Amino acid sequence: MPVIVRLDKIMAERKISSNELAERIGTTPVNLSRIKKGHIRGIRFNTLEQLCLALRCQPGDLLEVMSEEDAQKEFGLDWSAED
């Protein structure tokens, strides 16, 4: 089951830019972009904590476990081919 990153949704709701959020949590806009797009294999708890503090949210607001079937419907990707 894929884990979907909903960071872009929370950022839009909070009206915060990638550059501003990256600065607040002490990372680069490139690293933040990789997190937003789900192009990461893992996330440090410290980074997750900083994101939650900066966005005033819970980890479950940022991450969602989705069935492969639902992910296929929503994103049109074959998640079974990923490692």
C-alpha positions as CSV (number, residue, x, y, z in Angstrom):
1,M,0.0,0.0,0.0
2,P,1.5,3.3,-1.0
3,V,1.9,6.2,1.5
4,I,0.6,9.4,-0.1
5,V,2.1,12.8,0.9
6,R,-0.5,15.5,1.3
7,L,1.9,18.3,2.1
8,D,0.8,20.4,-0.9
9,K,-2.8,20.3,0.3
10,I,-1.9,21.5,3.8
11,M,0.4,24.2,2.4
12,A,-2.4,25.5,0.2
13,E,-4.8,25.5,3.1
14,R,-2.3,27.4,5.3
15,K,-1.3,29.7,2.4
16,I,2.4,29.1,2.8
17,S,4.9,29.0,-0.1
18,S,7.5,26.3,-0.5
19,N,10.3,28.8,0.0
20,E,8.8,30.1,3.3
21,L,8.1,26.6,4.6
22,A,11.6,25.4,3.7
23,E,13.1,28.3,5.5
24,R,10.9,27.7,8.6
25,I,11.9,24.0,8.9
26,G,15.6,24.5,8.0
27,T,15.7,22.7,4.7
28,T,16.1,23.6,1.0
29,P,13.2,24.2,-1.4
30,V,14.5,21.3,-3.5
31,N,14.3,18.9,-0.5
32,L,10.9,20.2,0.4
33,S,9.8,19.6,-3.2
34,R,11.0,16.0,-3.1
35,I,8.9,15.5,0.0
36,K,5.9,17.1,-1.5
37,K,6.1,14.9,-4.6
38,G,6.7,11.8,-2.6
39,H,10.1,11.3,-4.2
40,I,11.6,10.1,-0.9
41,R,12.1,6.7,0.7
42,G,11.7,8.0,4.2
43,I,11.4,11.1,6.4
44,R,13.2,11.8,9.6
45,F,11.0,12.3,12.6
46,N,12.7,15.6,13.2
47,T,11.7,16.8,9.8
48,L,8.1,15.5,10.2
49,E,8.0,17.3,13.6
50,Q,9.2,20.6,12.1
51,L,6.6,20.3,9.3
52,C,3.8,19.7,11.8
53,L,4.9,22.6,14.0
54,A,5.3,25.0,11.1
55,L,1.9,24.0,9.6
56,R,0.1,23.5,12.9
57,C,-1.0,20.0,11.9
58,Q,-0.6,16.3,12.8
59,P,1.5,13.7,10.9
60,G,-1.8,12.1,9.8
61,D,-2.7,15.3,8.0
62,L,0.5,15.1,5.9
63,L,0.6,11.3,5.2
64,E,-2.1,8.9,4.1
65,V,-2.0,5.2,3.4
66,M,-4.0,4.4,0.3
67,S,-4.8,1.1,-1.3
68,E,-3.1,0.4,-4.6
69,E,-6.5,0.4,-6.3
70,D,-7.4,3.8,-5.0
71,A,-3.9,5.2,-5.8
72,Q,-4.3,3.9,-9.4
73,K,-7.7,5.7,-9.7
74,E,-6.5,8.9,-8.2
75,F,-3.0,9.1,-9.7
76,G,-3.1,6.7,-12.6
77,L,0.2,5.1,-11.6
78,D,1.0,1.4,-11.1
79,W,2.2,1.4,-7.5
80,S,2.9,-2.4,-7.5
81,A,6.0,-1.7,-9.7
82,E,7.6,0.6,-7.1
83,D,10.1,-0.7,-4.4
